[in-house]
Amino acid sequence: MLHILQTALSLGCIYSLVALALFLSYRILDIADLTTDGCFVLGMAVSVSFAAKGHPILGLFLAVLAGGCAGFVTAFLQTRLGVPSILAGIITNTGLYTVNLMAMGWSSNVSLIKQETIFTMFRNTGIGGSWYAIVLGACVSFACMALMYWFLSTRIGLSIRATGDNRDMVSASSINPMFTITVGLTLANCFTALSGAIAGQLQKSADINAGTGIVVIGLATLIIGETVLNGRKNIARNILACLVGNIIYRLIYAIVLQTRIIPIEGLKLMTALIVALAIAMPTIRENIELQSRVMRETQ
Amino acid sequence: MLELIDISKVFNPGTVNEKVALKGLSLTVNDGDFITVVGSNGAGKSTLFNAIAGVFLADRGKIMLDGRNITFEPDYKRSHYIGRLFQDPLKGTAPHMTIEENLALAYLRADTSTKPFSRISRKEKELFREQLRQLDMGLEDRMNTPVGTLSGGQRQALTLLMATVVPPRILLLDEHTAALDPQAAEKIMNLTREIVKRNNTTCLMVTHNLHQAVSVGNRTLMMANGGIVLDLTGEKRKDLTIEDLMRMFREQAGKEFDNDRILLSD
């Protein structure tokens, strides 16, 4: 039981970076960035491949860099070449499949057996005892959240927030919206790739299909967190919601896995339903209100 | 000095929706001019402003500012020296960001070399508070309020401040008081006069209020069918009454359109 809790907490911390990335692209910039799935695997592939060669830390940095490049490609397609934003993400994502295979030496999975990872290195320092994975995951997660909070209060961060809020006003403030979108998507994908990179080293393997549905899971966790923390009110809460939502999601996942209330294969469907419902909620509520008013006033 | 030389713009060329919005328009705006622009719907007033602000590229013609050709400069670069207000108070501000954050963005126009990773300094906060106090709306005590919660008048006042916190070379006002209630409209108009006078800003203002058209500023333009049909300054304008303007407007409108509803509604 304790082990399940530990796994849920550590995974929650690590995957919260995906939610953080989607917070930046989906909530702040108002762009559904479908690069996420492929970018997650890209980070994983780069990090595990380098760990397999004995460079786990260098692997993390290069994974972040690779993720940033993927985000830049998506941003370039939509800002400079006029590709619609959703399609831009899908195109990059499709291309990344090949890139990811390449990064794993043209094999569909890479495993680490005895090689060092950042987790084994951290365990050897003795900090956190058997909770070492959670401690490390939480450190990374909080560092990234703090970085995001600071970033959004800088001038470039404010410009990015305004781009999603009122694009006309951004150009009127002498900021190029194409530039802010590019910076935002690049940074978001850095976070996604870092998440994949750390997840890969934790589970000691990278798989070409590991990213399937990550974008939907990320959105689900973001929305769960926002609902629990009532988080659309201010930036700090919204950022914290990424972590809280992830831990809740991972706990639900662990319970399902343990008790088999629903078959584990059904979890993706459940996640999809949660996201669809959560995003549809305002419209559903509006319709219900309208219908009940029609009923009331036409009697 | 702002010069527009033979500017033309056609929307949707070659389709059934083809619309000649500007037809070889030329205009010279002198420094310190405060020009009011009148004309019926579709006369090309907003298109003229969009061309000056760089929202789109004119099909033909040249735009010069102080002898520099700015025809091909994109809107975000021109916003360093051109400020703009729209009729819709929602257009000029970011609703989910606070008053302070909105002002900080507007203040970016001040300096091209502002460090991207710097945050709003205490000095700037004080400057913003001071500026807000001049609006006399109590906004200086609500710097951390999201702009979306302000009234239309307050938002337009804030937009005016944002457009002028770094005094622009040219200020474009596109019916910026038309969507406000009479009291708020008067307040915004007085603020506009004050700010323009203080900075001696060169200013163009579209209005459907003929009283404003003859009483505000030093020059009146009438537009019809994508061109300037009347340009009044000095003595000629001094003697101009609303009735005169309305008569001229009707003549022009009668030539081109059958619609002077807008004019009479004010």
Interface residues (C-beta under 8 A of the other chain):
Chain A: S153 T154 R155 I156 L158 S159 R161 A162 D165 N166 D168 M169 V170 S171 A172 S173 S174 I175 N176 P177
Chain B: P74 D75 Y76 K77 S79 H80 G83 R84 L90 K91 G92 T93 A94 P95 H96 M97 E101 N102 A104 L105 A106 L108 R109 T112 T114 K115 P116 F117 S118 R119 I120 M162 A163
